[in-house]
Amino acid sequence: MGLTTHVLDTMHGCPAAGMAVALYATGGNPTLLSEFTLNDDGRSDKPLFTDQTLKVGTYRLVFDVAGYFKRRGVALPEPNFLDQVSLDFGVAHADQHYHVPLLVSPWSYSTYRGS
């Protein structure tokens, strides 16, 4: 399955539908690979990489957390506590599935390597 992501809004207890996300390769100067908006299930519509296209290396997912919560009508202070959440991670085995979930509120986040 390559590389996938999923974002859950822990403030509202639902998927983070409509959140903007960017994917970068980070081996040296970061290179933008794709930008996308999460669907109603808080996922990208397709894998970010497939088994055939995922390569060993380092990557960054950038999640527009403040933009998402502002669109949800959450009153955020200026500057807000979390703006964009960047997750840097490594892919050591291109033949394995890498799933990068994000659990997020306006004030906290957590992640892990999912299945």
Summary of the structure (lengths in Angstrom):
residues: 115
radius of gyration: 14.0
end to end distance: 10.1
largest distance: 43.5
contacts: 321
relative contact order: 0.28
helix: 6%
strand: 44%
